């Protein structure tokens, strides 16, 4: 009789467990808010060639730090190598906030903010927001996407009125000029 009682107790316990609600899923992170916060946290830092932060950056180090801070772990490398390894964005995403923009024969990189501005680390000003003025527009080589980390929800770029990719995309230079220092 003892084995039978144990079996009945086991079945009743399993039945009680099956009736308990499943634990709630952890909330999904807002990837775009995390990306914006990471960028904002590192603006105003001086430029140092080869630096990856926290106190100073070069252009590819700034991109690497922002990706790392948002849970995207890719080996630290150059702007040229990022262009080769990051995924090409869809046409509807090109130029929206969070898209990576490459300049000057793949020697410089930044992160698009909106149709008119981007974030980057410049030799003379460190990490800051710059305008897509004629100097930068004619040096654009192409765009890439930052891959979203697992558990971050949708990676679709947020819609922005007048965002790049809505017909106002700066056109990449046909034959980019060699990188030149800009004051």
Residue frames relative to the residue before (quaternion, step in Angstrom):
aa qw qx qy qz dx dy dz
X 1.0000 0.0000 0.0000 0.0000 0.00 0.00 0.00
X 0.5803 0.6136 -0.3645 0.3922 3.52 1.12 -0.57
X 0.6714 0.4746 -0.3320 0.4624 3.67 0.78 -0.81
X 0.6345 0.5339 -0.3367 0.4460 3.57 1.03 -0.75
X 0.6461 0.5135 -0.3163 0.4677 3.61 0.95 -0.82
X 0.6431 0.5158 -0.3191 0.4675 3.57 1.01 -0.81
X 0.6470 0.5189 -0.3159 0.4607 3.58 1.00 -0.83
X 0.6468 0.5094 -0.3137 0.4731 3.60 0.97 -0.86
X 0.6529 0.5077 -0.3146 0.4658 3.62 0.94 -0.86
X 0.6450 0.5248 -0.3120 0.4597 3.58 1.00 -0.84
X 0.6761 0.4856 -0.2931 0.4702 3.58 0.92 -0.89
X 0.6446 0.5087 -0.3254 0.4688 3.60 0.98 -0.77
X 0.6457 0.5166 -0.3131 0.4671 3.60 1.01 -0.81
X 0.6561 0.4994 -0.3089 0.4741 3.59 0.97 -0.84
X 0.6332 0.5302 -0.3271 0.4593 3.56 1.05 -0.78
X 0.6532 0.5076 -0.3143 0.4657 3.59 0.98 -0.81
X 0.6500 0.5137 -0.3157 0.4625 3.60 1.00 -0.78
X 0.6512 0.5298 -0.3151 0.4427 3.57 1.00 -0.82
X 0.6809 0.4980 -0.2909 0.4513 3.58 1.12 -0.58
X 0.5464 0.6072 -0.4086 0.4072 3.61 1.24 -0.24
X 0.5033 -0.6478 0.4666 0.3308 3.59 -0.98 0.75
X 0.5580 -0.5970 0.4607 0.3464 3.53 -1.17 0.65
X 0.5504 -0.5990 0.4442 0.3754 3.60 -1.06 0.62
X 0.5581 -0.6154 0.4236 0.3610 3.60 -1.03 0.67
X 0.5012 -0.6300 0.4960 0.3255 3.55 -1.14 0.67
X 0.5327 -0.6107 0.4539 0.3704 3.58 -1.05 0.65
X 0.5470 -0.6209 0.4291 0.3623 3.60 -0.99 0.69
X 0.4535 -0.6699 0.5108 0.2909 3.55 -1.07 0.74
X 0.4817 -0.6615 0.4954 0.2916 3.51 -1.05 0.83
X 0.3935 -0.6590 0.5770 0.2792 3.52 -1.21 0.51
X 0.3275 -0.7972 0.4780 0.1695 3.54 -0.02 1.36
X 0.6883 0.4994 -0.2929 0.4370 3.58 0.86 -0.93
X 0.6359 0.5019 -0.3297 0.4848 3.59 1.05 -0.69
X 0.6336 0.5213 -0.3216 0.4726 3.58 1.04 -0.78
X 0.6468 0.5152 -0.3162 0.4650 3.58 0.98 -0.86
X 0.6561 0.5059 -0.3065 0.4686 3.59 0.90 -0.92
X 0.6619 0.5067 -0.3092 0.4577 3.60 0.92 -0.89
X 0.6452 0.5157 -0.3225 0.4623 3.60 0.98 -0.81
X 0.6444 0.5035 -0.3228 0.4765 3.59 0.94 -0.83
X 0.6810 0.5021 -0.2949 0.4440 3.58 0.78 -1.02
X 0.6338 0.5579 -0.3215 0.4285 3.58 1.03 -0.83
X 0.7767 0.3643 -0.1762 0.4827 3.58 1.06 -0.69
X 0.4530 0.6687 -0.4716 0.3538 3.61 1.21 0.16
X 0.7696 0.3644 -0.2675 0.4509 3.56 -1.17 0.65
X 0.5270 0.6165 -0.4201 0.4070 3.61 1.24 0.20
X 0.5353 -0.6520 0.4246 0.3287 3.61 -1.01 0.70
X 0.5005 -0.6254 0.5163 0.3029 3.53 -1.33 0.46
X 0.1020 0.7365 -0.6655 0.0653 3.55 -1.04 0.91
X 0.4696 -0.6947 0.4652 0.2836 3.58 -0.66 1.12
X 0.8251 0.2112 -0.1922 0.4875 3.56 -0.89 1.03
X 0.5560 0.6396 -0.3842 0.3663 3.61 1.24 -0.15
X 0.2085 -0.7898 0.5701 0.0882 3.56 -1.11 0.78
X 0.6765 -0.4874 0.2897 0.4699 3.59 1.18 0.44
X 0.5996 0.1128 -0.7718 -0.1794 1.81 -2.42 -0.08
X 0.7227 0.4427 -0.2505 0.4680 3.58 1.15 -0.51
X 0.8004 0.0465 -0.0129 0.5975 3.62 1.17 -0.44
X 0.1525 -0.7994 0.5801 0.0333 3.55 -1.25 0.55
X 0.1982 -0.6394 0.6958 0.2603 3.45 -1.48 0.09
X 0.7426 -0.4392 0.2321 0.4493 3.62 -1.20 0.19
X 0.7227 0.4169 -0.2671 0.4823 3.61 0.82 -0.89
X 0.5942 0.5527 -0.3579 0.4619 3.59 1.19 -0.47
X 0.6111 0.5377 -0.3337 0.4754 3.56 1.13 -0.70
X 0.6511 0.4982 -0.3094 0.4819 3.59 0.92 -0.90
X 0.6564 0.5170 -0.3128 0.4517 3.60 0.88 -0.94
X 0.6732 0.4967 -0.3061 0.4543 3.60 0.86 -0.92
X 0.6437 0.5119 -0.3270 0.4654 3.61 0.92 -0.83
X 0.6567 0.4924 -0.3163 0.4756 3.61 0.93 -0.86
X 0.6586 0.5097 -0.3127 0.4569 3.60 0.88 -0.90
X 0.6714 0.5049 -0.2980 0.4532 3.59 0.91 -0.88
X 0.7227 0.3942 -0.2470 0.5112 3.62 1.16 -0.43
X 0.6475 -0.5777 0.3031 0.3939 3.58 1.23 0.38
X 0.5532 0.5573 -0.4147 0.4598 3.60 1.23 0.32
X 0.0839 -0.8335 0.5460 -0.0073 3.55 -0.32 1.27
X 0.1346 0.7525 -0.6205 0.1750 3.52 -0.37 1.37
X 0.5852 -0.5940 0.4213 0.3567 3.55 -1.03 0.79
X 0.5155 -0.6310 0.4908 0.3086 3.57 -1.03 0.84
X 0.1333 0.7914 -0.5803 0.1383 3.56 -0.80 1.02
X 0.6656 -0.4945 0.3819 0.4082 3.58 -1.29 -0.26
X 0.6833 -0.4546 0.3663 0.4385 3.56 -1.30 0.22
X 0.6443 0.5362 -0.3213 0.4406 3.60 0.91 -0.89
X 0.6912 0.4642 -0.2840 0.4754 3.60 0.89 -0.88
X 0.5996 0.5361 -0.3684 0.4662 3.62 1.05 -0.62
X 0.6224 0.5410 -0.3417 0.4508 3.58 0.97 -0.81
X 0.6977 0.4777 -0.2693 0.4611 3.58 0.98 -0.84
X 0.7826 0.3753 -0.2003 0.4546 3.63 0.97 -0.72
X 0.6274 0.5200 -0.3644 0.4507 3.63 1.10 -0.39
X 0.5508 -0.6357 0.4228 0.3373 3.60 -1.07 0.66
X 0.4853 -0.6342 0.5191 0.3047 3.52 -1.17 0.71
X 0.3756 -0.7416 0.5013 0.2399 3.61 -0.77 0.94
X 0.5768 -0.5504 0.4666 0.3828 3.54 -1.29 0.35
X 0.6567 -0.5322 0.3621 0.3930 3.56 -1.18 0.51
X 0.6594 0.5186 -0.3143 0.4444 3.60 1.08 -0.68
X 0.6962 0.4589 -0.2601 0.4870 3.60 1.23 -0.34
X 0.4958 0.6815 -0.4268 0.3281 3.57 1.15 -0.51
X 0.8490 0.1866 -0.1514 0.4707 3.53 -0.79 1.03
X 0.5438 0.5846 -0.4330 0.4184 3.61 1.17 0.08
X 0.7304 -0.4137 0.3047 0.4500 3.55 -1.31 0.31
X 0.7997 0.2920 -0.2339 0.4695 3.54 -0.95 0.94
X 0.5319 0.5898 -0.4242 0.4352 3.58 1.24 -0.13
X 0.3732 -0.7095 0.5501 0.2338 3.57 -1.02 0.80
X 0.1390 -0.7902 0.5947 0.0502 3.58 -0.87 0.99
X 0.1979 -0.7904 0.5757 0.0682 3.56 -0.97 0.97
X 0.1489 -0.8047 0.5744 0.0198 3.51 -1.05 0.91
X 0.8802 0.2150 -0.0699 0.4172 3.48 -1.50 0.03
X 0.7273 -0.4442 0.2460 0.4618 3.55 0.51 1.25
X 0.6427 -0.5692 0.2843 0.4266 3.57 1.09 0.90
X 0.4730 0.6697 -0.4475 0.3570 3.57 1.09 0.65
X 0.7659 0.2306 -0.1537 0.5801 3.60 1.25 -0.07
X 0.0907 -0.8003 0.5926 0.0059 3.57 -1.11 0.72
X 0.0107 0.7787 -0.6272 0.0107 3.54 -1.23 0.63
X 0.4055 -0.6752 0.5563 0.2651 3.55 -1.36 -0.01
X 0.4365 -0.7160 0.4834 0.2512 3.57 -0.69 1.12
X 0.2542 -0.7384 0.6071 0.1471 3.53 -1.11 0.82
X 0.7538 -0.2038 0.1765 0.5992 3.57 0.78 -1.06
X 0.7818 -0.3520 0.2145 0.4679 3.60 -1.23 -0.12
X 0.7697 0.3841 -0.1875 0.4743 3.58 1.12 -0.55
X 0.8135 0.2397 -0.0936 0.5215 3.61 1.14 -0.46
X 0.0848 -0.7640 0.6366 0.0621 3.54 -1.35 0.34
X 0.3985 -0.6850 0.5578 0.2466 3.56 -1.32 0.34
X 0.1824 0.7777 -0.5897 0.1192 3.57 -1.03 0.75
X 0.4102 -0.6473 0.5663 0.3032 3.54 -1.37 0.01
X 0.0896 -0.8064 0.5845 0.0048 3.56 -0.58 1.19
X 0.6482 -0.5523 0.3702 0.3712 3.57 -1.12 0.73
X 0.7791 0.3886 -0.1857 0.4555 3.56 0.83 -0.98
X 0.8049 0.2923 -0.1366 0.4980 3.61 1.08 -0.59
X 0.4533 -0.6753 0.4697 0.3433 3.59 1.19 -0.15
X 0.7456 -0.3558 0.2783 0.4900 3.57 -1.17 -0.54
X 0.2272 0.7658 -0.5647 0.2074 3.54 -0.74 1.11
X 0.5084 -0.5919 0.5187 0.3496 3.52 -1.37 0.05
X 0.0726 -0.8030 0.5915 0.0034 3.57 -0.83 1.01
X 0.5047 -0.6428 0.4892 0.3045 3.54 -1.25 0.46
X 0.4315 -0.6209 0.5808 0.3016 3.54 -1.25 0.55
X 0.0832 0.8106 -0.5693 0.1087 3.55 0.55 1.18
X 0.7417 -0.4098 0.2588 0.4637 3.62 -1.20 0.12
X 0.5827 0.5794 -0.3786 0.4259 3.61 1.05 -0.67
X 0.7488 0.3948 -0.2200 0.4849 3.59 0.76 -1.03
X 0.6237 0.5708 -0.3554 0.3986 3.62 0.90 -0.82
X 0.7120 0.4489 -0.2824 0.4603 3.59 0.86 -0.84
X 0.6668 0.4933 -0.2992 0.4717 3.60 1.25 -0.20
X 0.4510 0.6917 -0.4609 0.3252 3.63 1.24 -0.08
X 0.2154 -0.7745 0.5879 0.0898 3.54 -0.92 1.05
X 0.7571 -0.2979 0.2180 0.5390 3.60 0.97 -0.80
X 0.4189 -0.6896 0.5477 0.2215 3.51 -1.42 -0.05
X 0.0426 -0.7541 0.6533 0.0528 3.53 -1.30 0.47
X 0.4310 -0.6859 0.5275 0.2562 3.55 -1.30 0.41
X 0.3820 -0.6489 0.5937 0.2837 3.54 -1.22 0.53
X 0.3819 -0.7282 0.5066 0.2593 3.63 -0.64 0.99
X 0.4295 -0.6971 0.5106 0.2626 3.58 -0.97 0.85
X 0.4623 -0.6660 0.4995 0.3052 3.58 -0.99 0.74
X 0.6300 -0.5290 0.4026 0.4015 3.58 -1.21 0.48
X 0.8046 0.2804 -0.2136 0.4778 3.57 -1.07 0.76
X 0.5692 0.6190 -0.3869 0.3784 3.57 1.20 0.20
X 0.5512 -0.6138 0.4065 0.3928 3.58 1.21 0.14
X 0.7980 -0.2843 0.2170 0.4851 3.53 -1.23 -0.46
X 0.2649 -0.7603 0.5729 0.1538 3.53 -1.06 0.75
X 0.3690 0.7163 -0.5116 0.2983 3.56 1.21 0.29
X 0.5000 -0.6671 0.4625 0.3019 3.54 -0.86 0.96
X 0.5183 -0.6376 0.4543 0.3441 3.58 -0.98 0.74
X 0.4848 -0.6483 0.4942 0.3170 3.55 -1.05 0.70
X 0.0269 -0.7826 0.6219 -0.0089 3.50 -0.99 0.86
X 0.4647 -0.6503 0.5030 0.3289 3.57 -0.85 0.80
X 0.8424 0.1420 -0.1218 0.5054 3.54 -0.85 0.98
X 0.3596 0.7442 -0.5004 0.2577 3.61 1.20 0.27
X 0.6043 -0.5286 0.4355 0.4071 3.52 -1.20 0.48
X 0.6831 0.4477 -0.3403 0.4660 3.56 -1.07 0.56
X 0.6655 0.4590 -0.3125 0.4989 3.58 1.22 -0.17
X 0.7541 -0.3535 0.1930 0.5187 3.53 1.09 0.73
X 0.7104 0.4306 -0.2619 0.4913 3.59 1.23 -0.21
X 0.2742 0.7989 -0.4955 0.2027 3.55 1.20 0.47
X 0.4318 -0.6572 0.5311 0.3156 3.57 -0.87 0.84
X 0.3867 -0.7386 0.5007 0.2327 3.56 -0.89 0.84
X 0.4862 -0.6547 0.4864 0.3137 3.57 -0.94 0.86
X 0.5596 -0.5945 0.4578 0.3518 3.53 -1.16 0.61
X 0.5140 -0.6418 0.4698 0.3210 3.57 -0.99 0.80
X 0.7727 -0.0345 0.0191 0.6336 3.58 0.95 -0.81
X 0.2956 -0.8066 0.4805 0.1766 3.55 0.00 1.30
X 0.4573 -0.6705 0.5162 0.2738 3.52 -1.07 0.81
X 0.6070 -0.5315 0.4127 0.4227 3.59 -1.13 0.42
X 0.5935 -0.5819 0.4132 0.3720 3.55 -1.12 0.71
X 0.0742 -0.7781 0.6233 0.0231 3.51 -0.99 0.88
X 0.5128 -0.6267 0.4769 0.3419 3.53 -1.05 0.69
X 0.1564 -0.7805 0.6007 0.0740 3.52 -0.97 0.87
X 0.4433 -0.7106 0.4727 0.2739 3.59 -0.74 0.95
